[in-house]
């Protein structure tokens, strides 16, 4: 690539080469020509194109000359018409039948819908791979008890497997949504300037045979059309796609942000992979910055912006068509898919190399876990005949003393304080109090085997994730 001029980072830095190739100018023009040839095939069956003309178009369909087309475009200011002129100059026998009855968006929207579906299929495959890694990590850590945090404060125990299940569940929701999007990415069809197919019907002398021509072209690309079109397919579909990708970005961003929080020194429980020769900071050699997760959070913000532009395109595509959307769609559609692809690649790398510090998890659990059992102590003592309000106050006072001790850097004294409090030991054996304060006994149904038979087991995620 030419490093002496501006190039979008998505043209070389982010996203797979396969996706970049799909949205390249070369591929776009090759697909335009494929639509024209398919249209000529259908029109040949209807007697509008001669066999020699069709064979000529087929013979020259792959002779893409972008420079020649750009030279013409600079003069006429129409990219698709410039490509027609180049193709027609190459196919001297059949060139006169190119684009017969069509409007630009018959060709462009067919290609765009095809590329969007191909691109989304690749995203679906990557999402499948990430969910598989999640499933493995969930199974591996299903019994690893750790502290859960609400408001970024210690709350009650959970398991690391259950926490990972939260992220995987979000991604399963995204998967279901993107499947819906995939099924609903429909083409405009071959219907002319305002979607009525009047030009094709004129050629076919009002025989109502335009539907057969459209069916031939769309079948070639594996597409379907809706009952009603304008000059374009509904721009609402772009919004449907980009908002779905933005939702995927939100899920991956939350996962990455949580890894960043848990890797900070105050938690120290998990961390993204860090290479042996990796440099964390140009000024501070000791730094181990979570750059992969930060990159996920940074790129994910773009997806919301792309979706907002697609919303505006759908809302301002006045009457049968305006060009408000044309220029920005060249950017937002390929870049949204490339962005989502990069996010999934990064998330998989983080997951596969996720470093788990069991010692810190145990330490944090030992420090904060006993607080979670105070309600159980209060309930059991009340059931044994104690005054619930008096018990609450005694436990609250002990808990405040324990928090003060933690602030001084001491071990959590709560089990000791409660197991020696006469108000409690009058009702409960000190050993029972300590058992109730054991955080490992306070994880509810998140271990699943002891929970409800209908509880979804994140270790057994069903991943029917094929985009066809």
matplotlib code that plots the C-alpha trace (Angstrom):
import matplotlib.pyplot as plt

x = [0.0, 1.0, 2.2, 2.7, -1.0, -3.9, -5.4, -8.1, -6.8, -9.5, -7.8, -4.7, -4.7, -8.0, -10.1, -9.3, -7.9, -10.8, -13.3, -11.1, -11.0, -14.8, -15.3, -12.5, -13.1, -11.9, -14.5, -17.2, -16.7, -16.3, -19.7, -21.3, -20.3, -21.6, -25.0, -24.9, -24.1, -26.8, -29.3, -28.3, -28.7, -32.3, -33.0, -31.6, -34.1, -36.8, -35.4, -34.0, -30.3, -28.8, -26.5, -23.5, -24.0, -24.3, -21.2, -19.3, -20.3, -19.2, -15.9, -15.0, -16.6, -13.3, -11.3, -11.6, -9.7, -10.3, -7.9, -9.8, -13.1, -11.9, -10.7, -14.2, -15.8, -13.7, -15.5, -19.0, -19.2, -21.0, -19.0, -21.3, -21.9, -18.2, -17.8, -20.5, -18.6, -15.4, -17.2, -19.0, -15.7, -14.3, -17.4, -17.9, -20.6, -22.6, -21.8, -24.8, -27.1, -25.5, -27.7, -30.8, -33.9, -31.9, -31.2, -28.0, -29.4, -30.6, -27.0, -25.5, -28.0, -27.8, -24.1, -24.3, -26.8, -24.7, -21.6, -23.3, -24.6, -21.2, -19.6, -22.1, -21.6, -17.9, -18.8, -21.1, -18.3, -16.0, -18.7, -19.1, -15.4, -15.5, -18.5, -16.7, -13.7, -16.1, -17.8, -14.4, -13.4, -16.8, -16.4, -12.8, -13.8, -17.3, -16.2, -13.8, -15.5, -14.7, -16.2, -18.9, -19.0, -22.0, -21.4, -17.7, -18.0, -17.7, -21.1, -21.5, -19.6, -20.1, -17.9, -15.7, -17.5, -20.8, -19.4, -18.0, -21.5, -22.8, -20.6, -21.4, -25.1, -24.9, -23.2, -25.8, -28.4, -26.3, -26.1, -29.9, -30.2, -27.7, -29.3, -32.5, -30.6, -29.0, -32.4, -33.8, -31.1, -33.1, -32.3, -34.2, -34.6, -34.4, -37.2, -35.9, -36.0, -38.7, -39.2, -42.2, -40.2, -41.8, -38.7, -38.5, -42.2, -41.7, -39.1, -41.2, -44.3, -46.3, -46.1, -45.5, -42.4, -40.1, -40.4, -38.8, -35.8, -35.5, -35.7, -32.9, -30.5, -31.3, -31.1, -27.6, -26.5, -28.6, -30.8, -34.5, -36.5, -39.4, -42.8, -42.2, -39.2, -38.3, -35.1, -33.2, -33.7, -35.0, -32.2, -33.8, -32.0, -28.6, -29.7, -30.8, -27.4, -25.3, -27.4, -27.0, -23.2, -23.3, -25.0, -22.3, -19.8, -21.5, -21.2, -17.5, -16.9, -18.4, -16.3, -13.1, -13.9, -14.5, -11.1, -9.5, -11.1, -10.2, -6.6, -6.0, -3.9, -6.9, -8.4, -5.6, -7.7, -7.6, -5.5, -5.2, -2.2, 1.1, 4.0, 7.5, 8.9, 5.8, 6.4, 3.8, 4.9, 7.6, 8.3, 7.4, 9.1, 7.2, 3.8, 1.6, -1.2, -4.3, -3.9, -6.0, -9.0, -8.5, -8.5, -11.7, -13.4, -12.0, -13.1, -16.5, -17.4, -17.3, -20.1, -22.6, -21.6, -22.0, -25.5, -26.5, -25.5, -27.5, -30.5, -30.3, -30.0, -33.2, -35.0, -34.1, -34.3, -37.1, -39.9, -38.5, -34.8, -32.3, -28.6, -28.2, -26.9, -24.7, -21.4, -21.4, -22.5, -19.1, -17.6, -20.0, -21.0, -17.6, -16.0, -18.7, -18.2, -14.4, -14.7, -16.8, -14.5, -11.5, -13.4, -14.1, -10.5, -9.2, -11.8, -10.8, -7.1, -7.9, -10.0, -7.5, -4.7, -6.7, -4.4, -6.3, -4.6, -6.2, -4.2, -5.6, -9.1, -8.7, -7.2, -10.0, -12.6, -11.1, -11.0, -14.5, -16.4, -17.4, -19.6, -21.8, -22.7, -24.0, -27.6, -27.5, -26.2, -28.9, -31.7, -30.5, -30.1, -33.6, -35.0, -33.5, -35.5, -33.4, -34.8, -34.2, -33.7, -31.2, -29.3, -29.2, -27.6, -25.1, -24.0, -23.9, -21.6, -19.3, -19.2, -18.2, -15.4, -14.3, -14.3, -12.1, -9.7, -9.5, -8.8, -5.8, -4.5, -5.5, -7.2, -10.9, -11.9, -15.6, -15.7, -13.9, -16.1, -19.4, -18.4, -17.5, -20.6, -22.8, -26.0, -25.2, -23.5, -26.6, -28.5, -25.9, -22.7, -19.6, -18.6, -22.0, -21.4, -18.1, -19.6, -22.4, -19.7, -17.8, -18.2, -18.0, -21.3, -23.1, -23.1, -26.7, -27.4, -24.5, -22.9, -26.0, -25.9, -27.4, -29.7, -33.0, -33.3, -34.3, -31.2, -29.3, -25.8, -23.3, -20.8, -23.2, -24.0, -25.9, -24.2, -26.2, -24.3, -24.3, -25.0, -26.0]
y = [0.0, 3.6, 4.9, 8.4, 9.2, 8.8, 5.3, 4.2, 2.0, -0.5, -0.7, -2.3, -2.4, -3.7, -6.6, -9.7, -9.5, -11.6, -8.9, -6.1, -8.0, -8.4, -4.7, -3.7, -1.7, -4.6, -6.9, -4.4, -3.9, -7.6, -8.2, -5.3, -7.1, -10.4, -8.8, -7.4, -10.8, -12.5, -9.9, -10.5, -14.2, -13.7, -11.3, -13.7, -16.3, -13.6, -13.0, -9.5, -10.5, -12.6, -15.6, -14.0, -10.8, -12.8, -14.8, -11.6, -10.2, -13.3, -13.4, -9.9, -9.8, -10.2, -7.5, -5.0, -1.7, 0.6, 3.3, 3.6, 3.7, 6.4, 8.5, 8.4, 9.1, 12.2, 13.5, 12.2, 12.1, 8.7, 5.6, 2.9, 4.5, 4.8, 1.1, 0.4, 2.4, 0.5, -2.9, -1.9, -0.9, -4.3, -6.3, -4.8, -7.3, -7.4, -4.1, -2.4, -4.6, -3.8, -2.5, -3.0, -1.7, -1.3, 1.7, 2.1, 0.8, -2.4, -3.2, -1.5, -2.7, -6.3, -6.2, -4.4, -6.8, -9.7, -8.3, -7.4, -10.9, -12.4, -10.1, -10.9, -14.6, -14.1, -12.2, -15.0, -17.5, -15.4, -15.1, -18.8, -19.3, -16.8, -18.5, -21.8, -20.4, -18.9, -22.3, -23.9, -21.2, -21.5, -25.2, -24.8, -22.2, -23.4, -24.2, -21.3, -19.2, -15.5, -12.3, -10.6, -6.8, -4.4, -0.7, -1.7, -2.7, -6.3, -7.9, -11.7, -14.6, -16.0, -18.3, -17.2, -19.6, -17.9, -14.5, -15.6, -17.0, -13.5, -12.3, -15.5, -15.0, -11.4, -12.7, -15.4, -12.6, -10.8, -14.0, -14.4, -10.7, -11.0, -14.1, -12.2, -9.4, -11.9, -13.4, -10.0, -8.5, -8.6, -7.0, -4.3, -6.6, -5.7, -3.1, 0.1, 3.7, 3.8, 0.1, -0.5, -2.5, -0.3, -0.2, -4.0, -4.4, -1.9, -4.2, -7.2, -5.5, -5.7, -9.5, -9.3, -11.4, -9.0, -11.1, -14.0, -11.9, -10.6, -14.2, -15.3, -12.6, -12.8, -16.6, -16.3, -14.3, -16.2, -13.2, -12.5, -9.3, -7.9, -7.1, -3.3, -1.4, 2.2, 3.0, 1.2, -1.5, -0.2, 1.8, 0.6, -2.7, -0.9, 0.4, -3.1, -4.5, -1.7, -1.5, -5.3, -4.9, -2.1, -4.4, -7.0, -4.2, -3.3, -6.9, -7.2, -3.8, -4.8, -8.0, -6.0, -3.3, -5.9, -7.5, -4.1, -3.6, -7.0, -6.7, -3.4, -3.8, -3.4, -6.6, -8.4, -11.5, -11.8, -10.2, -10.3, -12.0, -10.1, -11.0, -11.7, -8.8, -6.5, -2.9, -1.4, 2.2, 4.3, 6.1, 3.5, 0.1, -1.7, -1.1, -4.0, -2.1, -4.0, -2.7, -5.4, -4.7, -1.0, -1.4, -3.3, -0.6, 2.1, 0.5, -0.6, 3.1, 3.5, 1.0, 3.2, 6.1, 4.0, 2.9, 6.5, 7.5, 4.5, 5.7, 9.1, 7.6, 5.6, 8.6, 11.0, 8.8, 11.0, 9.7, 7.1, 8.1, 10.8, 10.8, 11.7, 8.2, 7.5, 9.0, 7.9, 4.3, 3.8, 4.2, 3.0, -0.4, -1.9, -0.3, -1.5, -5.0, -4.7, -3.1, -5.9, -8.5, -6.9, -6.8, -10.5, -11.3, -9.3, -10.8, -14.3, -13.5, -12.1, -15.1, -17.7, -16.1, -15.0, -15.1, -16.1, -15.4, -18.0, -16.7, -13.2, -14.6, -16.6, -13.6, -11.3, -13.9, -14.3, -10.6, -9.7, -13.0, -13.2, -10.1, -12.0, -14.5, -12.0, -12.2, -16.0, -15.6, -13.1, -15.4, -18.5, -16.7, -15.2, -18.6, -19.9, -17.3, -14.1, -10.6, -9.8, -6.0, -6.6, -9.1, -6.7, -4.0, -6.4, -7.7, -4.1, -2.9, -5.9, -5.3, -1.7, -2.7, -5.2, -2.6, -0.4, -3.2, -3.8, -0.1, -0.5, -3.4, -6.1, -9.4, -9.4, -10.0, -10.5, -14.3, -13.8, -10.9, -12.6, -16.1, -14.4, -12.1, -13.4, -12.2, -14.6, -17.5, -17.6, -18.8, -20.4, -22.5, -20.5, -23.2, -22.8, -19.0, -19.5, -22.0, -19.6, -16.9, -19.2, -17.6, -20.9, -21.8, -18.7, -19.1, -20.0, -21.8, -20.6, -24.0, -25.3, -28.9, -28.0, -25.4, -25.5, -28.2, -25.4, -23.3, -22.5, -24.1, -21.7, -24.6, -26.3, -23.4, -24.4, -22.8, -23.3, -20.5, -21.3, -18.4, -19.9]
z = [0.0, -0.4, 2.9, 1.6, 1.5, 4.0, 4.2, 6.5, 9.3, 8.2, 4.8, 6.4, 10.1, 11.4, 10.1, 8.1, 4.6, 3.4, 4.4, 3.0, -0.3, -0.3, 0.0, -2.4, -5.5, -7.6, -6.1, -6.4, -10.1, -10.7, -9.0, -10.9, -14.1, -12.7, -12.3, -15.8, -17.2, -15.1, -16.3, -19.9, -19.4, -18.2, -21.0, -23.5, -22.4, -23.0, -26.5, -25.7, -26.0, -28.7, -27.9, -29.5, -27.4, -24.2, -24.9, -25.7, -22.3, -20.5, -22.3, -21.2, -17.7, -15.9, -17.7, -14.9, -15.7, -12.7, -14.0, -17.3, -15.4, -13.1, -16.0, -17.5, -14.1, -13.7, -16.8, -16.3, -12.5, -12.3, -11.2, -12.4, -15.8, -16.2, -15.6, -18.2, -20.8, -20.1, -20.2, -23.4, -25.0, -24.2, -25.2, -28.7, -29.7, -26.6, -25.0, -26.6, -24.5, -21.2, -18.4, -20.5, -18.6, -15.4, -13.2, -11.3, -8.0, -9.6, -10.0, -7.0, -4.4, -5.6, -5.1, -1.8, -0.4, -1.5, 0.1, 3.3, 3.7, 2.9, 5.3, 8.1, 7.5, 8.2, 11.4, 12.4, 12.0, 14.2, 16.8, 16.8, 17.5, 20.3, 21.9, 21.7, 23.6, 26.2, 26.6, 27.4, 29.8, 31.6, 32.1, 33.3, 35.9, 36.8, 40.4, 41.0, 43.6, 43.5, 44.8, 42.8, 42.8, 42.5, 42.2, 42.0, 45.7, 47.1, 47.1, 47.4, 46.0, 42.6, 40.4, 37.6, 35.3, 36.1, 35.4, 32.1, 31.4, 31.6, 28.7, 26.7, 27.3, 26.0, 22.9, 22.4, 22.4, 19.7, 17.7, 17.7, 16.6, 13.9, 12.6, 12.3, 10.4, 8.1, 7.2, 6.5, 4.4, 1.2, -2.2, -4.0, -7.0, -10.7, -10.6, -12.3, -11.4, -8.7, -8.0, -10.4, -13.0, -15.6, -17.8, -17.9, -18.6, -21.5, -23.0, -22.4, -23.9, -20.6, -20.3, -16.6, -17.2, -15.4, -12.3, -14.0, -15.0, -11.4, -10.0, -12.3, -11.2, -7.5, -7.5, -9.0, -5.9, -3.3, -2.7, -2.2, -2.7, -0.8, -2.2, -2.4, -3.5, -4.4, -6.2, -3.5, -1.0, 2.3, 4.0, 7.2, 6.6, 6.8, 10.2, 11.2, 10.4, 11.9, 15.1, 15.4, 15.1, 17.6, 20.0, 19.5, 20.2, 23.4, 24.6, 23.8, 25.2, 28.6, 28.6, 27.8, 30.4, 33.1, 32.3, 32.6, 36.0, 37.3, 36.1, 38.0, 41.1, 43.5, 42.1, 40.3, 39.6, 35.8, 33.0, 29.3, 27.7, 27.9, 25.6, 26.8, 24.8, 25.0, 26.0, 28.3, 28.3, 26.6, 29.9, 32.5, 31.8, 34.6, 33.0, 31.9, 30.2, 29.0, 25.5, 23.8, 26.0, 25.6, 21.9, 22.0, 24.0, 21.7, 18.5, 19.8, 20.2, 16.4, 15.9, 17.7, 15.4, 12.3, 13.4, 14.1, 10.5, 9.2, 11.2, 9.6, 6.2, 6.7, 8.1, 5.4, 2.3, 1.0, -1.2, -3.7, -3.2, -2.4, -2.3, 1.3, 2.0, -1.0, 0.1, 3.8, 2.9, 1.2, 4.6, 7.3, 5.8, 5.2, 8.2, 10.5, 9.4, 9.6, 13.0, 14.3, 12.8, 14.6, 17.9, 17.7, 16.8, 19.8, 22.1, 21.1, 21.7, 25.1, 26.0, 24.8, 26.7, 29.7, 32.8, 36.0, 39.4, 41.7, 44.6, 44.3, 43.8, 47.1, 48.9, 47.8, 48.7, 52.1, 52.6, 51.5, 51.4, 55.1, 54.7, 52.4, 55.1, 57.6, 56.4, 56.8, 60.3, 61.1, 59.7, 61.5, 64.8, 64.4, 63.6, 66.8, 68.8, 68.6, 68.0, 64.4, 64.9, 67.8, 65.8, 62.8, 64.9, 66.5, 63.1, 61.7, 64.5, 64.0, 60.2, 60.6, 62.9, 60.3, 57.5, 59.7, 60.2, 56.4, 55.9, 58.2, 56.1, 58.6, 57.9, 58.1, 61.7, 61.1, 61.7, 65.0, 66.1, 65.4, 66.7, 70.0, 70.3, 73.2, 71.4, 68.6, 70.4, 72.7, 69.6, 67.4, 67.9, 67.1, 64.6, 62.9, 62.7, 61.0, 58.6, 57.6, 56.9, 54.6, 51.1, 49.4, 51.0, 49.6, 45.8, 45.4, 42.1, 40.1, 40.4, 38.4, 39.4, 42.8, 41.2, 39.3, 36.7, 34.3, 35.0, 31.8, 32.2, 30.6, 30.4, 27.9, 25.7, 22.6, 19.7, 16.5, 14.8, 11.1, 8.7, 5.4]

ax = plt.figure().add_subplot(projection="3d")
ax.plot(x, y, z, "-o")
ax.set_aspect("equal")
plt.show()
